[in-house]
């Protein structure tokens, strides 16, 4: 179900150590559209599983749009950066400008 994808993505945002591309947000926003459409078409379904997560995702996405602050690398290099963040080899202040792997 879409709400699980939404909750997982929000959890990643709250952890603040997993970089995300604009494509990650767009993919999640499409899951949100599907989830909200499902809830509207099925009024008997209790829509309380992802409401706050959706609000947070939309807020963070808006902030990142304003600041142009998305991860802008792809393929292998994105996963390398993700690994470096995960194992605290680089910190949250690292920018892709510091990376020669663009």
Buried (B, 14 or more C-beta within 10 A) or exposed (E): EBBEBBBEBBEBBEEEBBBBBBEBBEBBBEBBEBBBEBBEEEEEBEBEBBEEBBEBBBEBBEEBEEEEEBBEBEEEBBEEBBEBBEEEEBEEEBEBEEBEEE
